[in-house]
Amino acid sequence: MLTRSKVWLVATAVAVIGLAAGLGVRWLTRGPATTTTPIASVATASGNSPELEVSLTYSSCDALDHIDVTEDARTVTLTAHLRSRAPDSCGTVPTTTTSTPVPLKAPLDRRTVVDGATGSTIRTG
């Protein structure tokens, strides 16, 4: 017959094992760590298109992971995320410049573009 203390011990062990397994699965399935980087420039697409052309300059040991876009009536905030590449895949040039289209929910119009990494306003052209 199980005593109350043995039941408590078994329940605690099961809880600890379950927690460790859950954390282990979360750690194993998480995506690559990213860092933010300032945006070099933003150009508006031609016409009234809801798209921006975003230019970035970063280390050749990094790769552009994604750009988060947050929009409201007055601002569009862009946050560029980089992920590190394996050291043996770094290019011979120390920096990389890339330009990528970023879709918006609505045309930019008179809204201000803000760099999410620095909080600074980005001049558009």
Disulfide bonds with the S-S distance in Angstrom:
Cys61-Cys90 1.96
